Amino acid sequence: MFKSEKAGISPALILASLMICSLGYYMVSFHRMAPAVMASELKAEFSTSSTVLGLLSSIYFIVYGLVQIPVGYLVDRFNPGKVMGIFTAFAAVGSVLFGMSTSFGAALFARGLTSLGLAAIYVPATKLFGQILDKKGFMLATGIILGIGNIGSLTATGPLAAIVEGIGWRAAFYIMGGVTAVISALMLTVMGRAKAMDTRTEQKGREASARKASGYDIAFASVLGLGIFLKNGPLFSFQGLWGVPYVMDVHGLSRMGASSVMMLMALSASLAGLLTGVINKVSGIGERRMMGITSVLYAMSWIPIAFPLGTYAIPALKATSLVFGSASTIMGIAMQAVIIGGVDEGVRGSVVGFVNGMSVAGGAIFQPLMGYILDGAQASGKGLASGYSSALVLGLLSVSVSSALFITAAVLAKKAAGKTGLPGPGLEAAQ
C-alpha cells in the first residue's frame, strides 16, 4: 500500500508511523471539539458568560494558531517524530491540569498548554509523508490521518457526552491525558529513534535555511490562509462549541440528541477522509478542481443551518450534516495535496504551518464572536433564538466568501503550473 524510495523505510515502518500520527490527530480533533458537550457544566463550574466560555474554548485555537509557523520551521530542520513526541507530552500534562482546575484562570492555562502540545502533529505529519511517499501515497496517507482524526470529533460528541454524564468532565480529562501520554511515548520510541524517518539531512537543512519563499508562494499561501480562516472559523464554532447548545436551546433536543447531530458531521468527515483517495481515483477529478467543488458544497451545507426549515428543521439538519462533514474534509485533503505539489520542499513546512495556523485562528476569533452575539441578543431582550440566527447567518456569509477564495487559489495554481510547463501540482502531476 505504501512504498518509499528512501533507503531504510519499510512499508511496516511507514504504516506504524501513519497509525501513530493518526492517533495523535485523533486527540487533536477530540480536544478541539470536547467543550461542546460539556458547555453547560463549564459555564456553571466557572460561573462564566457565553462570551467568556467562548474564550476558554477558543484559547485552544489561539495558541494552536500562533505555534504553527514555528512548528513548520522546526520540522523543516529537525526529526518530525521527535518534534511531535516532545510537544505531545505537553498536551498530556495540560489535559490533566485542566481536569484539576479550580478556577477559570487555571483552566485557561491548562487548555492553552494542551493546545501547545497538540499543535505539532499535523504539520510534521504532512511534512514527513510528503517527502517519503509519492503524491498518490501522500493523499491516501493524509486521508487516513484526517479520517481517523475525525473519529476523535465523533467520539467527542455522543460518547463523550455519555462519559461526562457518567463520571464527570474532570475524570474525562484525566483519561484524555493518559491516552495522550501513551501516544507521545510511541512517537518518541518508534518514529523519533528511526534515523530513516528523519527527513532532514545536514545538506537539506542548509538548503532549507537558504530557501526563501517566492512571490507566488506568498500570494498563494495568503489566499489559502484567508480562505481557510473564513471556512474553519464557523466550522470550529458550530461543531466545536455552539452546535450542541443551539440544537438544545432552539430545537428542544436533549444533550444526547443534539450530540447525535454533531456525530453525523464527524462520522461523514471520518468516512470521507478514509475514502478520499478512492474518490479521487474513481472520479478522475484533480485536486484543484476537487478543492473548488467541495468548497461550494460545504458552503451550501450551511443554508439549512442558518435558515431552519420549520417542521423539517431537524431532518434537514441531519441531512446537511453529512454534506457538511464530508465536503469539508475532502476539501482540506485536496488543499494539502495542492500545497505539497505546488510549493518548494524547502519552505513547505512553513507554508503548511501558516495555512494551518490561519485555519485554527478562525476558531479563535469566531467562537467568542458568536458567544458575544448570543450575549448581545439576550441582553437586548431578543432571546437566544435571535442570537443563534444572527451568528449562523454570519457563518454562512463567511463560508461563502471562503469558497470564492478557494476557487481563486485553484486558478492561481493552474496558471502557475502552466507557466512552468508542468501538468500541475499534486496528484494531477502524477496522472
N, C-alpha and C positions, 0 to 999 in steps of 0.2 A: 504493500500500500504506500509506504513512504521509503524513498531511497535518497541517499545523498552522495554526491561525488566527493565530498570532503573526506579525507582519509580518517579512519578511526571511528566513524559514526555509523553504527549498525542500525538496521531498522528497529531492533529491540530498544536501543537507547533513545532513538527518536520517539518511539511510541511511549516509552516510560516518561520522557520529558514532556511530551504532549499531554499526557494524563495529569502530571503534576501541575503544569501550567493551567490546565482546565480546572483542576480543583482549586487552585489559587484564585482564578477568576470567578469561580463559583462563590467564594467568600466575598469577593468584591461586590458582586450583584446582591448577595444576601444582606450584607451590611448596609448597602445603599438603600434597599427597599424596606428594611426591617421596621423603621419608625412608623410606617403607615398603619400597621395592625396594632400598635400599642400607643397611638397618638393620645387617646383619652387618658390612659394610665400616666403617661409622661406629663401631660398638662396638669393632672391632679397632684402628682408627686412633687413637681417643682413649682406649682402654682403659677403657671405661665399663661400668656395670651396666645392667640393663634400666630401672631407676628413673631413672638419670641420662640415659640415651638418651631416655626419655620427656620429661625436662625440655628437652633440646635440641630435640626436635620441638615440644613444647608452648609454647616461648618465642614461637613464631610466633603462636599463639593469644592468649597473654598480652598481647603488645604490640598485636596487631590489635584485641583487645577494648578495651583501655584507650584507644585512639585514636578509637574510633568516635563517641563523643559529641562530642569536639572537632571531628572532621571534619564531623559533622552541623551543628554551629554554624557552621563556615566556609562550607559550601555554602548555608546559609540567607542568607549575606551577600556571597559572592564568586562570581565566574565559575566554575562547576563544571569546565570544561575546564582552566583554569589550575591549579585545586586538584589535579586528577588528574595533570596533566603534571609539576608540581613534585614531588609526592610520589613518583610512579613513578620519577623519576630516582634517588631514594634507594634504591629497590628494585634498580635495575640495579647500583649500587655495592655494595650488600650481597651480591648474588649472586656477584659477582666475588671479594669479600673472603672469602666462605665457601669458595670453591674454593681460595683461597690459605692458609686457616687451617692452622696447625701445632700448635695447642693447643685444648683444649676451650673455654677462655675466649674465644679469638678466634672460634671457630665460633659460640659462643653470641651474641656481639655482632653478628656478621655476619648471622645468621639473624634477630635482632631488628630490625636495620636494614632487611632485606628486607621483613619484616612491616610495619614502619612505612610504607614506601613503598606497599605494595600495599593498605594499609588504606583508602586514599582513592580507591577505584574504584567499588565497588558503590553506596554511599550517594549520591555525587554523580550517578551514572548514573540511579538511581531518582528522585532529586530533579528532574533535568533532564527526563527523559521523562515524569514525572508531571505536569509543568507545560505542556509544549509539545504533548502528544498527548492525545486523548480517552481514556476509560477502556479501550475495547477495544484501541486502539492501544498503550496502556501495557502491557497484559497480554501482547500479542504481542511487544512490544519486550523486556519482562522475560524472556519465554520464550526469545527468541533469545539474549539475554545469558547466561542460565543454561545454555542448550543448548550454545552454543559454549564457555562456561566449563567445562562438564563434559567436553568433549573434552580439556581440559587434564588433568583427572583420568584420562581414558582413556589419554592418551599418557604419563602419569606411572606407568603400570603396565608392560605388556609392552614397548612401545617404549623407555621409559627404561631398563628392565632390560637390554635388548639394548645400548643405548649405554654403560651402566655397565660391562658385561662387555667391550665392545669398546675403549673409550678411557679408562675410569676415571671415578669420580664427580667428580673435580676438574674435568676438562675439560667434563663435562656442565654444571656450574655456570657455567663461563666462557661457554658457549653461551647459557645462560639469561640471563646478564647482558647479552649483546649484543642479544638479541631484546627484552628489557625496555627497553633504552635507545632502540631504534627506536620502540617503542610510545609512550614518553614524548615523543619528538620530535613524533610525529603528533598527540598530544593538545594540545601547545602550539601547533603551527602551524595545524592545521585547526580545532580547537574553541576554543582559547584566544584566537585572533585574531578569531573571528567574533562581533561585538558582538551579533548577533541571538540567539546561543546563550547569552548572559548572562541567566539567568532572574531575576536580581536587579536592580531599579532602586533609585534612592535612596529612593523612596517605599516600595517593598516592604521595603527594608532597615530603615527606621524602624518600619514596621508589625510586621515580624518581631521586632524587638528589644522592642517593647512587648507583643507577644502572649505570654501565659502559658498553660502547659498547664492544662487543666481537670481536675477530679476524675476525669471519665470517661477523659480522655487518660492520666492516670497509672495508673488501675486497669487499663485495657485494655492499656497497654504492659507493665505488671508481669506480668499473666497470660501474655501472649505471650512476654515475656522469659524467664520461668521455664520455659515450655513449650519454647521453642527451645533453652534451655540443656540441658534433660534429653533433648531429641531429638538434638541435634547433638554433644553430648559423646561418647556411644557411637559415633556415626557417624564422627566425625573420628578417634577412637581406633582403630576397627576398619579403616576404609577407608584412613586416612592413616598408620597405623603398624603395628598389631599383626596385621592381617588376613593379610598375606603370611607373616610368621613363623609364625602359627597354622596355616595350611594346610600349610606345610612341616613344622613340628615334629610336629603331631598326625596329619595325614593323609598325610604322606610324599611330597608332590608336590615337584617341582623348583621353583626360583625362577620360571622361565618359566611352569610350570603353575599355580603359586599366583597369579602376576600375572594370568593369564588369567581367573581367577575375579573378581579386583578389576576387571578390564577390563569384564566383563559389567555390573557395577554402574555404572561410568562410562558405558558405551555406552547402557544403558537410561535413565540420567539425562539424557544428552545428547539422545536422541531424544524423551524426554518433554518436555523444555524447549522444543524446536522445535515440538512438536505440541500443546502445552497450549491455545493459542488455538483450534485446530481442535476439540480435545476439548470445550472449554467450549461452543463454538457448536453442535456436533452434539448433545451430551448435554442442553444446556439447564439444566445444574446451575449455580447461582450459586456465587460464590467462597466464601461462608461454608460452605455445605454441602460443597463440594469440599474445603475445608481439613479439615473434620471427618472425612470419609470416607477421604481419603488418609492422614491421621494414624493411623487404625486399621489400614489396610493395611500401612503402614510398620512399625508395632509388631508385627503378625503375622509380618512377614518375618524377624523376629529369632528366632522359635521354632526353625526348623531350624538356625540358627547356634548358639544356646545349648544345644540338645539334638540333637546329631547322630543321624541315622537309620541307624546301623550301616553295613551294606554299601551302603546307598543314600545315605550322607552326602554324597559329592561331587556326584552328580546333583541331590540336594535343595538343596545349597548353591548350585549354578549356577542352578537354577530360582528360588530365593528371591532371588538377587542381582538378577534382573530386576525383581522387585517392589520390592526394597529401593531401587534407584536411581530408578526411575520414580515411585513413590509419594512418596518424599522430595522430589523436585524439584517435582512438581505441587503438593504441599502448600505448599512455600516460595513458589511463584509466587502461589498463591491467597491466602496470608497477606499478601504485599506489596500485592495488589490491595485487600484489606480495609483495610489501613492507609492506603493512598493515598486511598481513597474515604471513610474514616471519621474521619480526623484533619485538623485545620485546617492549611492550607498554611503558616502562619507557624511552626508547630512540627514540621512533617512531617519535615524533615531530622534534627532532634534525636531524634524518636521512632524513626525508622528506624535511626539511629545506635545508640540504646540497645538495640533489639531485636537488631540485627546484632552489637553488642558482646557481648550475652549469648550469642549463638549461638557465637561463637568462644571465649568464656570456658569453655564446656562442654568444648571440646577441650583447653584449657589445664589444666583440672582432671582430666579423665578419662584423658588419655594417661599422665601419670606415675602416676596412681592405679592403672591397670591394670598398669603396669610394677611398681609396688610389690607388687601382688597376686601377680604372677608370681615376683618375687624371694622373697617370703614362702613361696610353695609349694615352691620349690626348697630354700630354707634349712631348711624343716621336714621335708624328705625326701619330700614328697607327689608331687613331679615336676611337669613343665611342663603335662602334660595336665590335672591337677587345677587348676593355677593358671589356665589358659585357661578351664576350665569355670566357675570362680567369677567370673572377670572378665566373661565373656559373659552369665552369668545376671544379674549386676548391670546389664549393658547392657539386657537385656530388661525388667527391672523399671523402669529409668529411662525407656525409650521408652514403656512402658505408661502411666506417670503423665503423661508429656508429652501423650499422645493425649487423656487426660481434660481436660487444661488447654486444649488447642486447641478441644475441643468447648465448653468453658466460655466461651472467648473468642468463639466464633461466636454463642453465646446472648447474651452481653453486647452484641455488635454489633447483633444483631437487635432487642433491646429498646431500644437507643439509637436505632436508626432508627425504630422505632415511636413513640417519644416525640416525635421531631421531625416526624413525619408524612411522612418521606421513604420511598421504596420500599426503601432500603437502601444501604449503601456499595458502592463499587467497581462492577463490571460489572452487578450486579443493579439499580443505579440507572439504568443506561443501557438496560436491556432493556424 
